[in-house]
Amino acid sequence: MILDQAKTKTTYKKDRTSEKPLRSILKTVSWRIVGTLDTIAISWVLTGEIDTALAIGSVELVTKMVLYFGHERLWNMISFGKD
């Protein structure tokens, strides 16, 4: 199972060779740009107010970037789907 595979101990060196943390950071930033623009556009359509849409987008930008990075690093410890 996936959870059983996650329990296997990995070392930083092994983790680094599969996907470096810098790669996860860059993926996080690029995805958040796309996601935040989408959130701003939807918020603007729903509220009709660009200031509100930008406020929602700025809060969402920070919180989701932190959550995504943690999620990405956890998934990197799971061997499922890796060679």
PyMOL commands that set and color helices and strands:
alter all, ss='L'
color gray80, all
select helices_A, chain A and resi 2-6+12-18+21-47+50-76
alter helices_A, ss='H'
color red, helices_A
deselect
rebuild
show_as cartoon
